[in-house]
C-alpha cells in the first residue's frame, strides 16, 4: 500500500521496486536500527513493532 505522499510521487517515477526480505531478518534489522538511532532495545520491540 502506498501512502498519500507516495501516491503523489508515483506518476513522476520511471520505475518502482519492492524488495521483500525474510521476516526474521527484517525484525533483526529493525531492532538494530532502533538500538542505534532510536535508543530502544530488543525488550521494547513489541511496543513499536506493531
mmCIF file of the N, C-alpha and C atoms, coordinates in Angstrom:
data_MODEL
# 
_entry.id   MODEL 
# 
loop_
_atom_site.group_PDB 
_atom_site.id 
_atom_site.type_symbol 
_atom_site.label_atom_id 
_atom_site.label_alt_id 
_atom_site.label_comp_id 
_atom_site.label_asym_id 
_atom_site.label_entity_id 
_atom_site.label_seq_id 
_atom_site.pdbx_PDB_ins_code 
_atom_site.Cartn_x 
_atom_site.Cartn_y 
_atom_site.Cartn_z 
_atom_site.occupancy 
_atom_site.B_iso_or_equiv 
_atom_site.pdbx_formal_charge 
_atom_site.auth_seq_id 
_atom_site.auth_comp_id 
_atom_site.auth_asym_id 
_atom_site.auth_atom_id 
_atom_site.pdbx_PDB_model_num 
ATOM 1   N N  . UNK A 1 1  ? 0.835  -1.168  0.000   1.00 0.00 ? 1  UNK A N  1 
ATOM 2   C CA . UNK A 1 1  ? 0.000  0.000   0.000   1.00 0.00 ? 1  UNK A CA 1 
ATOM 3   C C  . UNK A 1 1  ? 0.894  1.251   0.000   1.00 0.00 ? 1  UNK A C  1 
ATOM 4   N N  . UNK A 1 2  ? 0.574  2.176   -0.846  1.00 0.00 ? 2  UNK A N  1 
ATOM 5   C CA . UNK A 1 2  ? 1.323  3.429   -0.915  1.00 0.00 ? 2  UNK A CA 1 
ATOM 6   C C  . UNK A 1 2  ? 0.532  4.495   -0.170  1.00 0.00 ? 2  UNK A C  1 
ATOM 7   N N  . UNK A 1 3  ? 1.237  5.224   0.709   1.00 0.00 ? 3  UNK A N  1 
ATOM 8   C CA . UNK A 1 3  ? 0.550  6.301   1.425   1.00 0.00 ? 3  UNK A CA 1 
ATOM 9   C C  . UNK A 1 3  ? 0.271  7.454   0.472   1.00 0.00 ? 3  UNK A C  1 
ATOM 10  N N  . UNK A 1 4  ? -0.414 8.474   0.944   1.00 0.00 ? 4  UNK A N  1 
ATOM 11  C CA . UNK A 1 4  ? -0.828 9.571   0.065   1.00 0.00 ? 4  UNK A CA 1 
ATOM 12  C C  . UNK A 1 4  ? 0.365  10.301  -0.551  1.00 0.00 ? 4  UNK A C  1 
ATOM 13  N N  . UNK A 1 5  ? 1.459  10.453  0.190   1.00 0.00 ? 5  UNK A N  1 
ATOM 14  C CA . UNK A 1 5  ? 2.642  11.104  -0.372  1.00 0.00 ? 5  UNK A CA 1 
ATOM 15  C C  . UNK A 1 5  ? 3.235  10.250  -1.487  1.00 0.00 ? 5  UNK A C  1 
ATOM 16  N N  . UNK A 1 6  ? 3.292  8.952   -1.265  1.00 0.00 ? 6  UNK A N  1 
ATOM 17  C CA . UNK A 1 6  ? 3.810  8.052   -2.289  1.00 0.00 ? 6  UNK A CA 1 
ATOM 18  C C  . UNK A 1 6  ? 2.954  8.042   -3.535  1.00 0.00 ? 6  UNK A C  1 
ATOM 19  N N  . UNK A 1 7  ? 1.653  8.121   -3.352  1.00 0.00 ? 7  UNK A N  1 
ATOM 20  C CA . UNK A 1 7  ? 0.735  8.134   -4.481  1.00 0.00 ? 7  UNK A CA 1 
ATOM 21  C C  . UNK A 1 7  ? 0.939  9.381   -5.335  1.00 0.00 ? 7  UNK A C  1 
ATOM 22  N N  . UNK A 1 8  ? 1.276  10.499  -4.716  1.00 0.00 ? 8  UNK A N  1 
ATOM 23  C CA . UNK A 1 8  ? 1.506  11.739  -5.475  1.00 0.00 ? 8  UNK A CA 1 
ATOM 24  C C  . UNK A 1 8  ? 2.827  11.693  -6.235  1.00 0.00 ? 8  UNK A C  1 
ATOM 25  N N  . UNK A 1 9  ? 3.801  10.964  -5.701  1.00 0.00 ? 9  UNK A N  1 
ATOM 26  C CA . UNK A 1 9  ? 5.124  10.893  -6.316  1.00 0.00 ? 9  UNK A CA 1 
ATOM 27  C C  . UNK A 1 9  ? 5.167  9.871   -7.446  1.00 0.00 ? 9  UNK A C  1 
ATOM 28  N N  . UNK A 1 10 ? 4.422  8.790   -7.317  1.00 0.00 ? 10 UNK A N  1 
ATOM 29  C CA . UNK A 1 10 ? 4.492  7.660   -8.248  1.00 0.00 ? 10 UNK A CA 1 
ATOM 30  C C  . UNK A 1 10 ? 4.434  8.062   -9.714  1.00 0.00 ? 10 UNK A C  1 
ATOM 31  N N  . UNK A 1 11 ? 3.545  8.934   -10.157 1.00 0.00 ? 11 UNK A N  1 
ATOM 32  C CA . UNK A 1 11 ? 3.486  9.278   -11.586 1.00 0.00 ? 11 UNK A CA 1 
ATOM 33  C C  . UNK A 1 11 ? 4.777  9.922   -12.115 1.00 0.00 ? 11 UNK A C  1 
ATOM 34  N N  . UNK A 1 12 ? 5.609  10.448  -11.240 1.00 0.00 ? 12 UNK A N  1 
ATOM 35  C CA . UNK A 1 12 ? 6.846  11.103  -11.660 1.00 0.00 ? 12 UNK A CA 1 
ATOM 36  C C  . UNK A 1 12 ? 8.023  10.133  -11.763 1.00 0.00 ? 12 UNK A C  1 
ATOM 37  N N  . UNK A 1 13 ? 7.839  8.903   -11.345 1.00 0.00 ? 13 UNK A N  1 
ATOM 38  C CA . UNK A 1 13 ? 8.921  7.922   -11.331 1.00 0.00 ? 13 UNK A CA 1 
ATOM 39  C C  . UNK A 1 13 ? 8.886  7.053   -12.581 1.00 0.00 ? 13 UNK A C  1 
ATOM 40  N N  . UNK A 1 14 ? 10.056 6.689   -13.068 1.00 0.00 ? 14 UNK A N  1 
ATOM 41  C CA . UNK A 1 14 ? 10.154 5.787   -14.207 1.00 0.00 ? 14 UNK A CA 1 
ATOM 42  C C  . UNK A 1 14 ? 9.993  4.333   -13.777 1.00 0.00 ? 14 UNK A C  1 
ATOM 43  N N  . UNK A 1 15 ? 10.435 4.043   -12.559 1.00 0.00 ? 15 UNK A N  1 
ATOM 44  C CA . UNK A 1 15 ? 10.422 2.669   -12.093 1.00 0.00 ? 15 UNK A CA 1 
ATOM 45  C C  . UNK A 1 15 ? 10.283 2.637   -10.572 1.00 0.00 ? 15 UNK A C  1 
ATOM 46  N N  . UNK A 1 16 ? 9.559  1.644   -10.078 1.00 0.00 ? 16 UNK A N  1 
ATOM 47  C CA . UNK A 1 16 ? 9.385  1.450   -8.639  1.00 0.00 ? 16 UNK A CA 1 
ATOM 48  C C  . UNK A 1 16 ? 9.705  -0.005  -8.337  1.00 0.00 ? 16 UNK A C  1 
ATOM 49  N N  . UNK A 1 17 ? 10.493 -0.229  -7.295  1.00 0.00 ? 17 UNK A N  1 
ATOM 50  C CA . UNK A 1 17 ? 10.843 -1.597  -6.915  1.00 0.00 ? 17 UNK A CA 1 
ATOM 51  C C  . UNK A 1 17 ? 10.490 -1.849  -5.466  1.00 0.00 ? 17 UNK A C  1 
ATOM 52  N N  . UNK A 1 18 ? 10.143 -3.074  -5.180  1.00 0.00 ? 18 UNK A N  1 
ATOM 53  C CA . UNK A 1 18 ? 9.846  -3.501  -3.820  1.00 0.00 ? 18 UNK A CA 1 
ATOM 54  C C  . UNK A 1 18 ? 10.717 -4.716  -3.527  1.00 0.00 ? 18 UNK A C  1 
ATOM 55  N N  . UNK A 1 19 ? 11.438 -4.658  -2.432  1.00 0.00 ? 19 UNK A N  1 
ATOM 56  C CA . UNK A 1 19 ? 12.301 -5.773  -2.034  1.00 0.00 ? 19 UNK A CA 1 
ATOM 57  C C  . UNK A 1 19 ? 11.751 -6.379  -0.754  1.00 0.00 ? 19 UNK A C  1 
ATOM 58  N N  . UNK A 1 20 ? 11.381 -7.637  -0.835  1.00 0.00 ? 20 UNK A N  1 
ATOM 59  C CA . UNK A 1 20 ? 10.846 -8.333  0.338   1.00 0.00 ? 20 UNK A CA 1 
ATOM 60  C C  . UNK A 1 20 ? 11.935 -9.218  0.919   1.00 0.00 ? 20 UNK A C  1 
ATOM 61  N N  . UNK A 1 21 ? 12.100 -9.138  2.239   1.00 0.00 ? 21 UNK A N  1 
ATOM 62  C CA . UNK A 1 21 ? 13.100 -9.977  2.899   1.00 0.00 ? 21 UNK A CA 1 
ATOM 63  C C  . UNK A 1 21 ? 12.412 -10.873 3.933   1.00 0.00 ? 21 UNK A C  1 
ATOM 64  N N  . UNK A 1 22 ? 13.150 -11.856 4.381   1.00 0.00 ? 22 UNK A N  1 
ATOM 65  C CA . UNK A 1 22 ? 12.681 -12.782 5.395   1.00 0.00 ? 22 UNK A CA 1 
ATOM 66  C C  . UNK A 1 22 ? 12.236 -12.006 6.647   1.00 0.00 ? 22 UNK A C  1 
ATOM 67  N N  . UNK A 1 23 ? 11.141 -12.401 7.246   1.00 0.00 ? 23 UNK A N  1 
ATOM 68  C CA . UNK A 1 23 ? 10.585 -11.701 8.417   1.00 0.00 ? 23 UNK A CA 1 
ATOM 69  C C  . UNK A 1 23 ? 11.583 -11.633 9.576   1.00 0.00 ? 23 UNK A C  1 
ATOM 70  N N  . UNK A 1 24 ? 12.297 -12.718 9.824   1.00 0.00 ? 24 UNK A N  1 
ATOM 71  C CA . UNK A 1 24 ? 13.278 -12.736 10.912  1.00 0.00 ? 24 UNK A CA 1 
ATOM 72  C C  . UNK A 1 24 ? 14.378 -11.707 10.660  1.00 0.00 ? 24 UNK A C  1 
ATOM 73  N N  . UNK A 1 25 ? 14.869 -11.656 9.434   1.00 0.00 ? 25 UNK A N  1 
ATOM 74  C CA . UNK A 1 25 ? 15.910 -10.681 9.068   1.00 0.00 ? 25 UNK A CA 1 
ATOM 75  C C  . UNK A 1 25 ? 15.371 -9.258  9.183   1.00 0.00 ? 25 UNK A C  1 
ATOM 76  N N  . UNK A 1 26 ? 14.141 -9.028  8.743   1.00 0.00 ? 26 UNK A N  1 
ATOM 77  C CA . UNK A 1 26 ? 13.526 -7.707  8.805   1.00 0.00 ? 26 UNK A CA 1 
ATOM 78  C C  . UNK A 1 26 ? 13.444 -7.210  10.241  1.00 0.00 ? 26 UNK A C  1 
ATOM 79  N N  . UNK A 1 27 ? 13.015 -8.073  11.142  1.00 0.00 ? 27 UNK A N  1 
ATOM 80  C CA . UNK A 1 27 ? 12.889 -7.695  12.551  1.00 0.00 ? 27 UNK A CA 1 
ATOM 81  C C  . UNK A 1 27 ? 14.264 -7.443  13.162  1.00 0.00 ? 27 UNK A C  1 
ATOM 82  N N  . UNK A 1 28 ? 15.248 -8.267  12.820  1.00 0.00 ? 28 UNK A N  1 
ATOM 83  C CA . UNK A 1 28 ? 16.605 -8.053  13.342  1.00 0.00 ? 28 UNK A CA 1 
ATOM 84  C C  . UNK A 1 28 ? 17.139 -6.691  12.901  1.00 0.00 ? 28 UNK A C  1 
ATOM 85  N N  . UNK A 1 29 ? 16.915 -6.333  11.648  1.00 0.00 ? 29 UNK A N  1 
ATOM 86  C CA . UNK A 1 29 ? 17.366 -5.025  11.148  1.00 0.00 ? 29 UNK A CA 1 
ATOM 87  C C  . UNK A 1 29 ? 16.612 -3.886  11.829  1.00 0.00 ? 29 UNK A C  1 
ATOM 88  N N  . UNK A 1 30 ? 15.318 -4.076  12.024  1.00 0.00 ? 30 UNK A N  1 
ATOM 89  C CA . UNK A 1 30 ? 14.506 -3.061  12.694  1.00 0.00 ? 30 UNK A CA 1 
ATOM 90  C C  . UNK A 1 30 ? 15.007 -2.818  14.118  1.00 0.00 ? 30 UNK A C  1 
ATOM 91  N N  . UNK A 1 31 ? 15.250 -3.897  14.838  1.00 0.00 ? 31 UNK A N  1 
ATOM 92  C CA . UNK A 1 31 ? 15.748 -3.789  16.213  1.00 0.00 ? 31 UNK A CA 1 
ATOM 93  C C  . UNK A 1 31 ? 17.111 -3.095  16.227  1.00 0.00 ? 31 UNK A C  1 
ATOM 94  N N  . UNK A 1 32 ? 17.993 -3.479  15.311  1.00 0.00 ? 32 UNK A N  1 
ATOM 95  C CA . UNK A 1 32 ? 19.328 -2.873  15.249  1.00 0.00 ? 32 UNK A CA 1 
ATOM 96  C C  . UNK A 1 32 ? 19.234 -1.370  14.986  1.00 0.00 ? 32 UNK A C  1 
ATOM 97  N N  . UNK A 1 33 ? 18.340 -0.956  14.070  1.00 0.00 ? 33 UNK A N  1 
ATOM 98  C CA . UNK A 1 33 ? 18.163 0.475   13.789  1.00 0.00 ? 33 UNK A CA 1 
ATOM 99  C C  . UNK A 1 33 ? 17.661 1.220   15.010  1.00 0.00 ? 33 UNK A C  1 
ATOM 100 N N  . UNK A 1 34 ? 16.704 0.636   15.690  1.00 0.00 ? 34 UNK A N  1 
ATOM 101 C CA . UNK A 1 34 ? 16.154 1.295   16.873  1.00 0.00 ? 34 UNK A CA 1 
ATOM 102 C C  . UNK A 1 34 ? 17.176 1.370   17.998  1.00 0.00 ? 34 UNK A C  1 
ATOM 103 N N  . UNK A 1 35 ? 17.995 0.345   18.131  1.00 0.00 ? 35 UNK A N  1 
ATOM 104 C CA . UNK A 1 35 ? 19.042 0.379   19.159  1.00 0.00 ? 35 UNK A CA 1 
ATOM 105 C C  . UNK A 1 35 ? 20.087 1.450   18.836  1.00 0.00 ? 35 UNK A C  1 
ATOM 106 N N  . UNK A 1 36 ? 20.443 1.549   17.554  1.00 0.00 ? 36 UNK A N  1 
ATOM 107 C CA . UNK A 1 36 ? 21.486 2.503   17.164  1.00 0.00 ? 36 UNK A CA 1 
ATOM 108 C C  . UNK A 1 36 ? 20.983 3.946   17.105  1.00 0.00 ? 36 UNK A C  1 
ATOM 109 N N  . UNK A 1 37 ? 19.789 4.139   16.557  1.00 0.00 ? 37 UNK A N  1 
ATOM 110 C CA . UNK A 1 37 ? 19.310 5.501   16.318  1.00 0.00 ? 37 UNK A CA 1 
ATOM 111 C C  . UNK A 1 37 ? 18.159 5.929   17.214  1.00 0.00 ? 37 UNK A C  1 
ATOM 112 N N  . UNK A 1 38 ? 17.375 4.976   17.679  1.00 0.00 ? 38 UNK A N  1 
ATOM 113 C CA . UNK A 1 38 ? 16.179 5.325   18.433  1.00 0.00 ? 38 UNK A CA 1 
ATOM 114 C C  . UNK A 1 38 ? 16.290 5.112   19.927  1.00 0.00 ? 38 UNK A C  1 
ATOM 115 N N  . UNK A 1 39 ? 17.362 4.470   20.377  1.00 0.00 ? 39 UNK A N  1 
ATOM 116 C CA . UNK A 1 39 ? 17.551 4.263   21.794  1.00 0.00 ? 39 UNK A CA 1 
ATOM 117 C C  . UNK A 1 39 ? 16.670 3.182   22.395  1.00 0.00 ? 39 UNK A C  1 
ATOM 118 N N  . UNK A 1 40 ? 16.042 2.388   21.572  1.00 0.00 ? 40 UNK A N  1 
ATOM 119 C CA . UNK A 1 40 ? 15.183 1.311   22.084  1.00 0.00 ? 40 UNK A CA 1 
ATOM 120 C C  . UNK A 1 40 ? 15.863 -0.029  21.856  1.00 0.00 ? 40 UNK A C  1 
ATOM 121 N N  . UNK A 1 41 ? 15.780 -0.874  22.818  1.00 0.00 ? 41 UNK A N  1 
ATOM 122 C CA . UNK A 1 41 ? 16.404 -2.182  22.704  1.00 0.00 ? 41 UNK A CA 1 
ATOM 123 C C  . UNK A 1 41 ? 15.401 -3.257  22.333  1.00 0.00 ? 41 UNK A C  1 
ATOM 124 N N  . UNK A 1 42 ? 15.861 -4.482  22.311  1.00 0.00 ? 42 UNK A N  1 
ATOM 125 C CA . UNK A 1 42 ? 15.033 -5.620  21.925  1.00 0.00 ? 42 UNK A CA 1 
ATOM 126 C C  . UNK A 1 42 ? 13.842 -5.794  22.853  1.00 0.00 ? 42 UNK A C  1 
ATOM 127 N N  . UNK A 1 43 ? 13.999 -5.504  24.135  1.00 0.00 ? 43 UNK A N  1 
ATOM 128 C CA . UNK A 1 43 ? 12.917 -5.724  25.095  1.00 0.00 ? 43 UNK A CA 1 
ATOM 129 C C  . UNK A 1 43 ? 11.687 -4.879  24.778  1.00 0.00 ? 43 UNK A C  1 
ATOM 130 N N  . UNK A 1 44 ? 11.870 -3.721  24.171  1.00 0.00 ? 44 UNK A N  1 
ATOM 131 C CA . UNK A 1 44 ? 10.741 -2.869  23.833  1.00 0.00 ? 44 UNK A CA 1 
ATOM 132 C C  . UNK A 1 44 ? 10.209 -3.074  22.430  1.00 0.00 ? 44 UNK A C  1 
ATOM 133 N N  . UNK A 1 45 ? 10.726 -4.063  21.727  1.00 0.00 ? 45 UNK A N  1 
ATOM 134 C CA . UNK A 1 45 ? 10.379 -4.279  20.325  1.00 0.00 ? 45 UNK A CA 1 
ATOM 135 C C  . UNK A 1 45 ? 8.896  -4.421  20.069  1.00 0.00 ? 45 UNK A C  1 
ATOM 136 N N  . UNK A 1 46 ? 8.200  -5.192  20.873  1.00 0.00 ? 46 UNK A N  1 
ATOM 137 C CA . UNK A 1 46 ? 6.784  -5.424  20.624  1.00 0.00 ? 46 UNK A CA 1 
ATOM 138 C C  . UNK A 1 46 ? 5.958  -4.141  20.692  1.00 0.00 ? 46 UNK A C  1 
ATOM 139 N N  . UNK A 1 47 ? 6.386  -3.211  21.492  1.00 0.00 ? 47 UNK A N  1 
ATOM 140 C CA . UNK A 1 47 ? 5.652  -1.958  21.619  1.00 0.00 ? 47 UNK A CA 1 
ATOM 141 C C  . UNK A 1 47 ? 5.683  -1.176  20.315  1.00 0.00 ? 47 UNK A C  1 
ATOM 142 N N  . UNK A 1 48 ? 6.844  -1.076  19.666  1.00 0.00 ? 48 UNK A N  1 
ATOM 143 C CA . UNK A 1 48 ? 6.952  -0.254  18.458  1.00 0.00 ? 48 UNK A CA 1 
ATOM 144 C C  . UNK A 1 48 ? 6.955  -1.037  17.165  1.00 0.00 ? 48 UNK A C  1 
ATOM 145 N N  . UNK A 1 49 ? 6.950  -2.349  17.227  1.00 0.00 ? 49 UNK A N  1 
ATOM 146 C CA . UNK A 1 49 ? 6.945  -3.148  16.002  1.00 0.00 ? 49 UNK A CA 1 
ATOM 147 C C  . UNK A 1 49 ? 5.565  -3.217  15.380  1.00 0.00 ? 49 UNK A C  1 
ATOM 148 N N  . UNK A 1 50 ? 4.539  -3.253  16.190  1.00 0.00 ? 50 UNK A N  1 
ATOM 149 C CA . UNK A 1 50 ? 3.182  -3.473  15.657  1.00 0.00 ? 50 UNK A CA 1 
ATOM 150 C C  . UNK A 1 50 ? 2.444  -2.215  15.482  1.00 0.00 ? 50 UNK A C  1 
# 
